[in-house]
Amino acid sequence: MTPIIWRRATVEDAPALSILGAATFLTSFASDHPGSALIAHIRKAHHEDWYHAALSDPAQWVVIGETPLGAPVGYAILTPPDLPIDTDPAHDVELKRVYLLHGWQGGGHGDTVMTLVLDEARRRGALRLLLAVYPRNERARRFYARHGFAHVGELTFMVGDVPFRDLIYARPL
């Protein structure tokens, strides 16, 4: 399997992250999300400007994974918590996005990026890591359970104009 080189993303990575975010979201959810809602969501949530703003915000941390030739294949974003549960901004951090292109899933790449995320969350002084996951994404849910996450709540996640239910998971650090 081709290795992944992980590094902290910079604002110059916004175009690559936009393409990667759109590709991973589409391949992850095209099987059970309406096409028009999916496209509307991708155009908004994975727009290059969204990534540029995230990369410009010191409260957010973005790591990008690339092949040795520089092709983007994965990324993760840590943000201040923005979930409909009780949170402590001084001690909670949210894993907002974590994606790997299908061909790079497995082989320990997910474990590697999770280790990077956990290390950064601890470096920031967080005591708890939160995330939201789609209930039908069994593979992701098994991955999170293996990494010590447990279900603590739910939220409604809008994809375009279509509501979906997500589960909120938490893990102590």
C-alpha positions as CSV (number, residue, x, y, z in Angstrom):
1,M,0.0,0.0,0.0
2,T,1.2,3.5,-0.8
3,P,2.4,5.3,2.3
4,I,0.7,8.5,3.5
5,I,2.8,11.5,4.6
6,W,0.9,13.5,7.2
7,R,1.6,17.2,7.8
8,R,-0.1,20.3,9.2
9,A,-2.1,21.9,6.4
10,T,-1.7,25.6,5.5
11,V,-3.9,28.0,3.6
12,E,-2.2,27.0,0.4
13,D,-3.9,23.6,0.9
14,A,-7.4,24.9,0.6
15,P,-7.9,24.0,-3.0
16,A,-6.7,20.4,-2.4
17,L,-8.8,20.0,0.7
18,S,-11.9,21.3,-1.1
19,I,-11.5,18.7,-3.8
20,L,-10.6,15.9,-1.3
21,G,-13.5,16.9,1.0
22,A,-16.0,16.8,-1.9
23,A,-14.7,13.5,-3.2
24,T,-14.7,11.8,0.2
25,F,-18.1,13.1,1.2
26,L,-19.6,12.0,-2.2
27,T,-18.1,8.5,-2.1
28,S,-19.1,8.1,1.6
29,F,-22.7,9.1,1.3
30,A,-23.9,8.8,-2.4
31,S,-25.5,5.4,-1.6
32,D,-28.2,6.8,0.6
33,H,-28.4,10.6,0.2
34,P,-30.5,12.3,-2.5
35,G,-28.3,13.6,-5.3
36,S,-29.5,17.2,-5.4
37,A,-29.1,17.6,-1.6
38,L,-25.7,15.9,-1.7
39,I,-24.4,18.3,-4.4
40,A,-25.9,21.3,-2.6
41,H,-24.2,20.3,0.6
42,I,-20.8,19.6,-1.0
43,R,-20.9,23.0,-2.9
44,K,-21.4,24.8,0.4
45,A,-19.5,22.7,3.1
46,H,-16.6,21.8,0.9
47,H,-16.1,25.1,-0.9
48,E,-12.5,26.2,-1.1
49,D,-13.5,29.4,0.9
50,W,-14.7,27.2,3.8
51,Y,-11.3,25.5,3.9
52,H,-9.4,28.7,3.6
53,A,-11.4,30.2,6.5
54,A,-10.7,27.0,8.6
55,L,-7.0,27.1,7.8
56,S,-6.8,30.8,8.7
57,D,-8.4,30.3,12.1
58,P,-5.9,29.5,14.8
59,A,-8.6,27.8,16.9
60,Q,-8.8,25.1,14.2
61,W,-6.2,22.5,13.3
62,V,-6.0,20.7,10.0
63,V,-3.8,17.8,9.0
64,I,-3.5,16.6,5.5
65,G,-2.3,13.2,4.3
66,E,-0.6,12.9,0.9
67,T,1.1,10.3,-1.2
68,P,4.9,10.6,-1.6
69,L,4.1,12.4,-4.9
70,G,2.0,15.0,-3.1
71,A,-1.6,13.8,-4.1
72,P,-4.0,14.5,-1.2
73,V,-5.7,11.3,0.1
74,G,-6.9,12.2,3.6
75,Y,-7.4,14.9,6.2
76,A,-8.7,15.7,9.7
77,I,-10.0,18.9,11.3
78,L,-10.1,19.7,15.0
79,T,-12.3,22.6,16.0
80,P,-13.8,24.1,19.2
81,P,-16.9,22.1,20.0
82,D,-20.1,23.0,18.1
83,L,-22.5,20.2,19.1
84,P,-26.0,20.3,20.7
85,I,-24.7,18.8,24.0
86,D,-23.2,20.3,27.1
87,T,-19.6,21.1,26.3
88,D,-16.7,22.9,28.0
89,P,-14.8,24.9,25.4
90,A,-11.8,25.0,27.7
91,H,-11.6,21.2,27.9
92,D,-13.5,19.8,24.9
93,V,-12.4,19.7,21.2
94,E,-14.4,18.4,18.3
95,L,-13.1,16.2,15.5
96,K,-15.1,17.9,12.8
97,R,-14.0,15.9,9.8
98,V,-11.8,12.9,9.3
99,Y,-11.7,11.3,5.9
100,L,-9.5,9.0,3.8
101,L,-10.1,8.2,0.2
102,H,-11.3,4.6,-0.2
103,G,-8.1,3.3,-1.6
104,W,-6.2,4.4,1.5
105,Q,-8.6,3.0,4.1
106,G,-7.1,0.1,6.0
107,G,-3.5,-0.7,6.5
108,G,-3.3,1.4,9.7
109,H,-3.8,4.8,8.0
110,G,-6.9,5.6,10.1
111,D,-5.0,4.7,13.3
112,T,-2.2,7.0,12.3
113,V,-4.4,10.0,11.7
114,M,-6.3,9.2,15.0
115,T,-3.0,9.2,16.9
116,L,-2.2,12.6,15.4
117,V,-5.6,14.0,16.3
118,L,-5.4,12.6,19.9
119,D,-1.9,14.1,20.3
120,E,-3.0,17.5,19.1
121,A,-6.1,17.5,21.3
122,R,-4.0,16.7,24.3
123,R,-1.4,19.3,23.3
124,R,-4.3,21.8,23.3
125,G,-5.2,20.8,26.9
126,A,-8.4,19.1,26.0
127,L,-9.9,16.5,28.3
128,R,-12.5,15.1,25.9
129,L,-12.7,14.6,22.1
130,L,-16.1,14.8,20.5
131,L,-17.3,13.9,17.0
132,A,-20.5,13.2,15.1
133,V,-21.0,10.1,12.9
134,Y,-23.7,8.9,10.6
135,P,-25.4,5.9,12.2
136,R,-25.4,3.9,8.9
137,N,-21.6,4.3,8.7
138,E,-20.9,1.0,10.5
139,R,-17.2,0.9,9.5
140,A,-16.6,4.4,11.0
141,R,-18.6,3.5,14.2
142,R,-16.5,0.3,14.7
143,F,-13.3,2.4,14.2
144,Y,-14.4,5.0,16.8
145,A,-15.5,2.3,19.3
146,R,-12.1,0.7,18.9
147,H,-10.5,4.0,19.7
148,G,-12.5,4.4,22.9
149,F,-15.4,6.6,21.8
150,A,-18.9,6.1,23.2
151,H,-22.4,7.4,22.2
152,V,-23.4,10.5,24.2
153,G,-26.0,12.2,22.1
154,E,-27.6,12.9,18.7
155,L,-28.0,15.8,16.3
156,T,-29.8,16.6,13.1
157,F,-27.3,17.1,10.3
158,M,-28.5,18.9,7.2
159,V,-27.3,17.7,3.8
160,G,-28.7,20.4,1.5
161,D,-32.3,20.7,2.6
162,V,-32.6,17.1,3.8
163,P,-32.2,16.3,7.5
164,F,-30.2,13.3,8.6
165,R,-29.6,11.9,12.1
166,D,-26.0,11.8,13.4
167,L,-24.7,10.2,16.6
168,I,-22.5,12.2,18.9
169,Y,-19.5,10.3,20.3
170,A,-17.1,11.3,23.0
171,R,-13.8,9.9,24.3
172,P,-11.9,11.0,27.4
173,L,-8.2,12.0,26.8
